Amino acid sequence: MTRYLFPVFLSVIALLSVTQSLAAKPVSPKPVPHCQVPCGIYTDQLRFESMLEDTRTIAKSIGAINEFADSMGNGKTSGTALNQVNRWITTKEDHASHIQEVMASYFFAQRIKSDHKDYTGQLASAHRVIVAAMKAKQAADPVTAEALKTAILDFYRAYEGKEPDFHEGE
């Protein structure tokens, strides 16, 4: 009997290895931000709007996670509820990672220029966005989503040199 269990054991280990490998590589909710050919086609406004949309999704995810946590205390936990909270947590993580990817691959790599008059201000402001996105991953506190939104708007001010004029939620 033991000789029959060994192949099953190896199959289980292989499956766990593949599952862990896939879990370690989160799927981005959106395509990687723009090319680095360089093609010269840049849509900065779109990147900011995309990050703000990600932030709204993070805020909604945090609300759903906290709603689930509140219902747990009332004995309303089910397999479906656990599945949904896992999906909200994954969504929150993916959207925060997307913001970090946009900042790294688009703004840091292509758009923030070392000869800009406020280069260090832009770098510091961009760094605050990345840190705020990291903190949004680490917590389920609505304050982190609001701090991320503030950091993105502050980066917009440093990058564009003007006040943001976004029509969120329209």
C-alpha positions as CSV (number, residue, x, y, z in Angstrom):
1,M,0.0,0.0,0.0
2,T,2.9,2.3,0.8
3,R,4.2,2.1,-2.7
4,Y,0.8,3.4,-4.0
5,L,0.7,6.3,-1.6
6,F,4.2,7.6,-2.5
7,P,3.2,8.8,-6.1
8,V,0.1,10.4,-4.6
9,F,2.3,12.2,-2.1
10,L,4.6,13.4,-4.8
11,S,1.6,14.6,-6.8
12,V,0.3,16.6,-3.8
13,I,3.7,18.2,-3.3
14,A,3.9,19.1,-7.0
15,L,0.4,20.6,-6.9
16,L,1.3,22.6,-3.7
17,S,4.4,23.9,-5.4
18,V,2.6,25.1,-8.4
19,T,-0.2,26.7,-6.3
20,Q,2.4,28.5,-4.2
21,S,4.2,29.7,-7.3
22,L,1.0,31.1,-8.7
23,A,0.0,32.7,-5.4
24,A,3.4,34.4,-5.3
25,K,2.8,36.2,-8.6
26,P,-0.3,38.4,-8.3
27,V,-2.2,39.1,-11.4
28,S,-2.4,42.8,-12.2
29,P,-5.9,44.1,-12.4
30,K,-4.9,46.1,-15.5
31,P,-2.2,45.8,-18.1
32,V,1.3,46.9,-17.2
33,P,1.5,50.6,-17.7
34,H,2.7,51.6,-21.2
35,C,5.7,50.5,-23.1
36,Q,9.3,51.5,-22.7
37,V,10.3,51.4,-26.4
38,P,10.2,54.6,-26.2
39,C,7.2,55.4,-28.5
40,G,6.8,59.0,-27.2
41,I,3.1,58.4,-26.5
42,Y,2.3,59.4,-22.9
43,T,-1.0,59.8,-21.3
44,D,-0.2,61.1,-17.8
45,Q,-3.8,62.1,-17.1
46,L,-5.0,58.6,-17.8
47,R,-2.4,57.2,-15.4
48,F,-3.6,59.5,-12.6
49,E,-7.2,58.6,-13.3
50,S,-6.3,54.9,-13.3
51,M,-4.5,55.2,-9.9
52,L,-7.5,57.1,-8.4
53,E,-9.8,54.4,-9.7
54,D,-7.6,51.8,-8.1
55,T,-7.8,53.8,-4.9
56,R,-11.6,53.8,-5.0
57,T,-11.5,50.1,-5.4
58,I,-9.2,49.7,-2.5
59,A,-11.5,51.8,-0.3
60,K,-14.5,49.7,-1.4
61,S,-12.5,46.5,-0.6
62,I,-11.6,47.8,2.8
63,G,-15.3,48.6,3.5
64,A,-16.3,45.0,2.5
65,I,-13.5,43.5,4.6
66,N,-14.6,45.4,7.6
67,E,-18.2,44.6,7.0
68,F,-17.3,40.9,7.0
69,A,-15.2,41.3,10.2
70,D,-18.2,42.9,11.9
71,S,-20.5,40.1,10.8
72,M,-18.1,37.4,12.1
73,G,-18.9,38.6,15.6
74,N,-22.5,37.9,15.0
75,G,-21.9,34.3,14.0
76,K,-22.7,34.9,10.3
77,T,-19.6,33.2,8.9
78,S,-20.0,30.8,6.0
79,G,-17.9,29.3,3.3
80,T,-19.3,31.8,0.8
81,A,-18.5,34.7,3.2
82,L,-14.9,33.5,3.7
83,N,-14.5,33.2,-0.1
84,Q,-15.8,36.7,-0.7
85,V,-13.6,38.3,2.0
86,N,-10.6,36.5,0.4
87,R,-11.6,37.9,-2.9
88,W,-11.9,41.5,-1.5
89,I,-8.4,41.1,0.2
90,T,-6.9,39.9,-3.1
91,T,-8.6,42.8,-5.0
92,K,-7.2,45.3,-2.5
93,E,-3.7,43.9,-2.9
94,D,-3.9,43.8,-6.7
95,H,-5.0,47.4,-7.0
96,A,-2.4,48.6,-4.6
97,S,0.2,46.7,-6.5
98,H,-1.0,48.2,-9.8
99,I,-0.5,51.7,-8.4
100,Q,3.0,50.7,-7.4
101,E,3.6,49.3,-10.9
102,V,2.4,52.5,-12.6
103,M,4.6,54.6,-10.3
104,A,7.7,52.5,-11.0
105,S,7.3,51.6,-14.7
106,Y,5.7,54.7,-15.9
107,F,6.6,57.7,-13.7
108,F,9.9,56.7,-12.2
109,A,11.3,54.9,-15.3
110,Q,9.9,57.3,-18.0
111,R,8.3,60.5,-16.9
112,I,10.2,62.0,-13.9
113,K,13.2,63.7,-15.4
114,S,16.4,64.5,-13.5
115,D,16.6,68.0,-15.1
116,H,13.2,69.1,-13.8
117,K,13.4,72.1,-11.6
118,D,11.6,70.2,-8.7
119,Y,13.1,66.8,-9.4
120,T,13.7,66.0,-5.7
121,G,10.1,67.2,-4.8
122,Q,8.7,64.9,-7.5
123,L,10.8,62.0,-6.3
124,A,9.7,62.5,-2.7
125,S,6.1,62.8,-3.6
126,A,6.2,59.7,-5.9
127,H,7.9,57.8,-3.1
128,R,5.0,58.7,-0.8
129,V,2.5,57.2,-3.2
130,I,4.4,53.9,-3.3
131,V,4.6,53.8,0.5
132,A,0.9,54.7,0.9
133,A,0.0,51.9,-1.5
134,M,2.1,49.5,0.6
135,K,0.3,50.7,3.8
136,A,-3.0,50.1,2.0
137,K,-1.9,46.5,1.5
138,Q,-1.0,46.1,5.1
139,A,-4.2,47.3,6.7
140,A,-7.9,47.3,6.4
141,D,-8.4,50.8,7.7
142,P,-10.2,53.3,5.6
143,V,-7.6,55.9,6.6
144,T,-5.0,54.1,4.4
145,A,-7.2,54.5,1.3
146,E,-7.7,58.1,2.0
147,A,-4.0,58.6,2.6
148,L,-3.2,56.9,-0.7
149,K,-5.7,59.2,-2.5
150,T,-4.1,62.3,-0.8
151,A,-0.6,61.0,-1.8
152,I,-1.6,60.6,-5.5
153,L,-3.2,64.1,-5.6
154,D,-0.1,65.5,-3.9
155,F,2.1,63.8,-6.5
156,Y,-0.1,65.2,-9.2
157,R,0.6,68.7,-7.8
158,A,4.3,68.1,-7.7
159,Y,4.4,66.5,-11.2
160,E,2.0,68.8,-13.1
161,G,2.6,71.9,-11.1
162,K,-1.1,72.6,-10.7
163,E,-4.2,71.7,-8.7
164,P,-5.9,68.4,-9.8
165,D,-9.2,68.6,-11.5
166,F,-10.6,65.1,-11.6
167,H,-14.2,64.2,-11.8
168,E,-14.2,61.0,-9.8
169,G,-17.1,58.7,-9.9
170,E,-18.8,60.3,-12.9
